[in-house]
Amino acid sequence: MSENIFVWYWIIYSMVFVYWWMLFYQDRSTPNNHLISWAILLITPLLWPIVLPISSWELSRKALNNVLI
């Protein structure tokens, strides 16, 4: 059972990392050789159980505000 949880955790970590890496690579406001950006990009997906719900809440809140305006 715990092996399954561990495997799923790393699968989702990989998916989050790849998605955020693509966003980071396409972003022209930050240079791609900025060390702190790479550190955040590597560390943040490790915390996906906390970060993803907060991110989705923020995105839905912004979308709701855009609809109401």
PyMOL commands that set and color helices and strands:
alter all, ss='L'
color gray80, all
select helices_A, chain A and resi 2-26+35-68
alter helices_A, ss='H'
color red, helices_A
deselect
rebuild
show_as cartoon
